[in-house]
Amino acid sequence: MAEKKIGLLNKQNTLERKEGNIVPKRSFNDSSTDRMAKKKSEFKNQKGSIKVPMSTKNELAALKDITKTKTDYEIIQMLIDSYIPNLDTAKQKRFRLLIEE
């Protein structure tokens, strides 16, 4: 009679963990997908990037120092907020229409 071979690809062969000298402090769980999801959710505000000249980057850095803000998008938002009230009403309405899309 032919013996049945048990190989690595055979589903009947299951590998079990053998007892060893080192006892794990906590059990292993495959949470690599959880870490990837966490990283993606942390940076929702960083969906785009813009290229600016070095002089503009230096000016943004100076404004960040003066206003004690940490990120470039905060400074850009402050500049937009201070620019919009200076527009005439027709351009303000057009701006609001464009950002609603």
Disulfide bonds with the S-S distance in Angstrom:
none
